Amino acid sequence: MDLLIKAIKEDKKRQKKKIILNAALSECPKNVKKALSSNLNNIDAEGKVPLWLEKLNIDDYSYNQLQEMYNEKRDNRANKCCENFNIVEKIACEKLAEVFENDLIRKDDIFVCVQPPTGAIANLISILAFCNFGDKIVSMQLSQGGHLSHGSPLHFVGDNFKVFHYGTDKNGNIDYKKIKDLLKNEKPKLFIAGASSYPKLIDWKKIRALINEYSKETIFMADIAHTAGLVSAGVFPSPFGYADVVTMVGYKTFCGARSAAIFTFNEENNKKVYRKCFPYIMGSPIASLIGAMAVSAENAKKQKFKKIQEDIVRNAKIFENELLANGFKTCFAGTENHIVLLDLKASKLNMSGEEAVNLLEDNNILANKNMLPGDKKNSEATGIRFGFTWTAQKHYSEKDIKKLAQRIVYLLQ
């Protein structure tokens, strides 16, 4: 145990010492960590929020009123320990709906499942909710910015469904013509938009229009795992009001717990998601994660959070411009979110992605190697993915970001 305690303490020091530019990471706030370490860890909650509570606007009731109703109506969860956790889960769902409502869709029309503990599990549940094995799925190619869980041959989805990929055009924009052709010719059961290493905007409205015109029966799924914080703050386009199902995670730009959520927009699709969530894929949800997601959602409604999201995008733009000014090349140049992709080959840097990130790590800068268009496998990746959530949380100035970019140029040249 001494070794375990030492490792935890040392990692706290590591996180303070390192400059963290991993696009998939953020610093979890203290109030979220408090929920993560709470007595919610002692709860086993197989099942879901009871229907009588699900239909209430929870803000209209006091705690005592809710307990009286529970004593009368109960729930059908297997373990009788959930009279308080039911409230926690309901709050998490309501707060997330509030965060993502917009002019196209109101919170009362947003159905939320907060039980998946990770984004990949949320994606799998969503795919299984709307597809049968062997159905056709269209998603973004991994080397062009997509995600493993969207149907890579290395993933369960790629192994059990017929997956067709789109990518980017010669200008580095999503290839909407390819999307149109795939929808028209393949009539997929599911279309997935969203990326893990693509720095440009996504035109959700255009995708919705293409589906409506060329493949009306296709389910439109948007994965905003990376951009959820940006979307909630209005600094990145929202798929809410266009997609049939949306998945997200609570960390990355959302700056919260390592948890996930699935959004649907009518009762029937919500039921499909919950049927595949439990008992098909999951057992008991992790109650502490759900409590932490509720806190994360409340944080996302604050002006401080919006400022962080604005600074994330600002920092990425400043950083990329400084790289370009020093003769480096970026992939899909002109970042519009939290990601900058350094193209090592185009920058004429004689090193692999693995070698580059190891060199940066030796100098207290953390990033990750990343596949770029043309790369065949991750072990031979020719890119570095930088993300700027952590720098915004740490209040880096424009001067700080420029110095950081110059430091990286110096190290890699």
N, C-alpha and C positions, 0 to 999 in steps of 0.2 A: 504493500500500500504506500510505503514511502516513495517508491519509484513513480507510482501513479500520481500522487500529490505533487511531486517534483515536476513531472511532465506538464501537468495542468498549469502550475505556476509559471513555468518557463514559457509556455505558449502565450500566456497573458503578456509576458515581457516581449515575446516575439512580435505580437500584434502591435505593440506600441513602437517597437523599433523599426519595423519594416514599412516601406511605402507600398501599400497594397493597391495594385492596379488590375486585379482580377475582375473581369466583367461580371462574374457570377457571385460576387461577394459584397456584403455591406456590413456595417457594425450594428449589431443588435442593441437597441436602446435598453436602458436599465429597467423601465417599467415593463417591457416585454419579457426580459429575463426573469423578472419577479414572478410573472405568471407561469413561465416555463418551470420554475423550481417550486411551485406551490403544491398544496395538497391535492390538486387535480390529478397528480401522478398516481394517487391511490384509488382511482376510479376505473372500473371496467364497464364500458357503456355500449355493448353490442346492440344494434338497432338504430333508431333515429328519434328525433324530437317528436313527442306525441302530436297527433293531428290537431287536437284542441288548442295546444300551445302554438303550433306552427301557424295557425290562422289568426292569431292575435297580433295587434300592434303592441309590443311589449312595453313601450314607453308610456302606455295608458294605464299601467297597473303597478301597484306597489308590490314589494317582495311578499308581504303577508297575504295579499290577495292571491298572488300566484301560488303560494303554498296551500292556501285553502282550496283552490281549484285542483291542485295536485292530489290532495287528500281525498277529494271527491272522485276525480276522474282517473288518476294514476297514469302509468304508461305501460307499454308492452315490451320494454327492454328486458333482457334475460336476467340481469342483475339489479336488484332493488337498492340502488345506491345513487340514483341519478336525479333526484328531485331538484337539486341545485345545479347539477351539470346541464340538465335540460335548458335551464335559463341561460347558462353560459353559451351553449351552442346556438341557441336562438339569437342571442345578442350578436354573436360573431356573424351569423347570416345576415341579420338586419343591417349591421354597420357596414358590411361589405357592399350590400345593395345600395346603401346611401352613398358610399364613396364613388360608385361607378355609374349611378344614374346620370342621364344627360337629357338634352332637349328631345332626343328621339325615343327614349324609353325611361319610364319612371321606376322608382324603387319597388313599387307594389307589383310590377310586372317582371321583376328579376327574382328567379328562384336560385338559391345557393346551397351547394353541398360543400361543407368544410371538413369532411372526414378524411379525404386522401392526405397522407403525410408528406408526399413528394409530388413534384410536377410530373415526373414520368409515370407515376401511378395514376395521377389524375388524367393524364392523356390516355393511358390504357383503358381506364374505366369508361371514358368518353367514347373511345373508338368501339369498344365492345357494346356500349349502350345502343349504338346506331348501326353497327355492321355485323354481319355473319362472316365466319372464316371463309376466305376465298373471294370476298367482295373486293371491288376496285377502290383504291384510295389514291388521291393525288396530293403530293406534298412537295416541299422545297428540298432540293438535293443537298445532302450534308455538306459537301465541299463548297457549296455556293451560299451557305449560311443557315441551312436547316438544322434539325435536331435529330439525334439518334432515334428517339421515341416516335418520330413521325413516319417511320417506315424504312430506316436503314436496313440493308441486308443483314447487318450484325445484330439487329434487335428482333424481339418476339413479333412485333408488328410486321416487319419486312419478311419474316419467315412464314407468316400465316395469312397474309393478304396479298393481293396483286397491286403492287405499289408503282405508280408512275410519277416521275419527278419533273418539275420545272425548275428554272434557275434564274439567271440574270441575263440581260441583253448586253450588247457591245458597249453600252454607256454605263453599265453597272447598275441599272435599274431592274426591278423585277420584270421578268419577261411575260407581260400580260397577253401577248399574242400566243405564246406557247400555252398559257393557261386556257385561253379561249379554245385552242385546237384540242387540248386534252379533254376539256369539258364536252366539246362538240362530238368528238370521236369516241371517247371512252365511256361517257355517262357514268362517272364514278358515284359510288354510294356516299363517299365522304371526301370533302376537299379541306385540306389543312393549310392555313396561312399562319405566319409567325415564324420567328427565326431566333437562333442563338448566337449567330455571329454575322449579322448583316446590319450595317450602320445607317441605312436609309429609311425613309418613311414607307409605310405600307398603305396602299389605297384600298381600304376595306370596302368603301362604297362601290368602287369599280369592280371588285371581285364579286360583290353581291349582284351587280347588274349583269355580269357575265354568266353567273350561275342561273339567274332568272331567265336569261335569253337562251342559253344553250343546254342547260341540264337542270330543269326545274326541280327534279326530285332529289338532287344532291344536297346533303347536309353540309352546312358551312361551319367549320370549327376554327376558331381563332385561339392561338396559344400566345398569351402575352406574359409568359414567365419572366422574360427579361425586361419588359417595358411596363409592367403593371404600375409602378410608381409614377413613371412619366405620364402614362395614360390618365391615372387618377388626378394628377395635377394639371392636366390639360396642355402638356407640352409635347405630346405625341398623339397622333390620331387614335380615336377609340373605336373598337369593333362593336361596341354595345349599340344595338339598334340595327346592325347589319348581319352579324353572325347568329347561327342557331345555337351554338354552344361555345363558351369561352372558358379557357383554363388559365390559371395563374399560380404563382408561388408567393410566399410571404416575405422572402428575403430578396436578394438582388436589388433592383431599384426600389422595391416596396419597403425596404429598410426595416424588416421585422423578423418574425420567426421563420425557421426552416419548415414551412408547412405549405399547404396548397388548397385550392378551391376550384370548384366547377360551377359555372353559371349557365342556366337555361332560362327560357323565356315563355314557357307555358307548362301547365301541370303535367301533361302527358310526357313531355321530354324529361321533366324533373323526376318523374316516377321511373323512367327508363334508366336514368343515371343511378338512382338509389338502389334499384334492383341489381345492377352490376357491381355497385360498391360493396354492399353487404347482402347476402353472404358469398356472392360469386368470387370477388377478388379479396375482400378484406374481412377481418374479424372485428374486434373492437377498435374504434378510433382512438387516437392518442389524445386524451382529454386536455392535457397541459398544452399541447400544440394548438388546440382549438381556442383555449382561453387566451393564449398568446396572440393568435390571429385576431381575436376581438380587440385586444389592446392595440395591435398594429393598425387595424382599420380606423380606430379612433384617432391614433396619431396622424394618419393620412389626411384627416380633415382639418389639420391645423395649418396656419399660415407658414410656420417654420418649416413644415414638411414641403410645402410648395416651393419655398425658396431653395431648399436643397435640390429639388428636382430641376429647377431652372439652372442652378449652378452645375449640376451634372452635365447637362447639354452644353453649357457655356465652356466648361473645362475641356470637354472632348474636342470642341471646335478649336479652342486655343492651342491645345496640344497637337492636333493634326496639322494646323497651319504652321506651327513651329517646326515640325518634322519636314514638311514640304519646303519650307524656306531654307532648310539645311541640306536639301538635295535628296532626301529620302522619298520613297514612293509608298502610297497607301492603296489598299485594295478598296474598290467602291468609293473612291475619294469624295469627300464632301459629307462628312458624318452629320446625321440629323437626330442622333440619339446619344446613348452613353458609350458607344463602342467606336474604337479606332483600330483598324487592321493594318499593321505594318507588313508590307510585301518585301521580304528579305531578298528575293531573287531580283525583282525589279529595281530594288535599291542597290543592287550589285554588292551585297554583303555576303562574303564567302563563308556562310555558316548556315546550319540547319535551324529550324525552329527550336529544337531541343537544346542545341548548343547556345542559342541566343538567350533563352529564358534562364538557363543555368548560369550564364555570365551575369545577367541582371540580378539573379538571386544572390550571387556571391557579393553583390554590391547593394544588398538590402532593398531591391526593387522586385516586386512579385507581379508576374503576368503569366499568361499561358500560351504555349504554342498552339497554332490553329491552322487547319487545312484551308487552302485557298483554291479557287477554280483551277483545275488541272492536276491537283494533288490526288494521288490514288489511295493513300492511307495515312492515318494520323501520325504514325511513327516517322513519316517522311514529310511532315508538314513544313511549308515554307513561309508561314506567317506567324505573327505574334498578335494576339488579341489583347488590347488594353481597354479597361473600363474605368469610369470616373465617379462611381457612387461614393466610395470611401473618401476620396479627396474632397468631395462636396460636404460630406458629413464632418470632415476635419477643417472646413472653412479655408481651403487653399485659395489664395488670391491669384489673379492673372499672372502676377510676377512669379509666384511659386510654381505655377503650371509651366510657364516658359522655361524656368530654370530646370525643372524636372525633365522636360523634353530635351533640352540642351545636354543634360547629363547623360541621357540615354543615347543621344547621337554620339557623344564622346566615347562612351563605352563600346558601342557596336561598330564604330568605324575601324 
